[in-house]
Amino acid sequence: MNEHTVDLKAFIQLIVDQKDIETNLILDEGCTFDTDDPKPLIKVINYVINYLSQLSGSPLAISLDLMPDNYRLSFMAYTDKEELEAFSDQAGEALKDYNADIEIKHEKGKYVQIIMTFKR
């Protein structure tokens, strides 16, 4: 298999542009890693964006932070929803291949935040 370098900033910008959705982006440079197959990661990011977009009429806030020991990719949607649809367990499973995990925070009636942390 060929190894691909994933640039998370470029990935996010490409997906947001293709989806033509309104977002607020704050993306650090230098969040890259190598992988044999970037497609599952693209699917997870698409899933997260679709999941959050249905919860809010406001722009999604997407941030990418270059931390000393990891990259933190955060998606946030403001919502008045008290209950959420189930989030796919497959997303977390797919991220394991990228040495990453996922966390969901829901402040009922205020916001939903999905955080992906990629270990460096």
Secondary structure, DSSP 4 states (H G I P E B T S, - for coil): ---EEEEHHHHHHHHHHHHT--EEEEE-S--EEEES--HHHHHHHHHHHHHHHTT-SSPEEEEEEE-SSEEEEEEEEE---SS-PPPPHHHHHHHGGGTEEEEEEEETTTEEEEEEEEE-
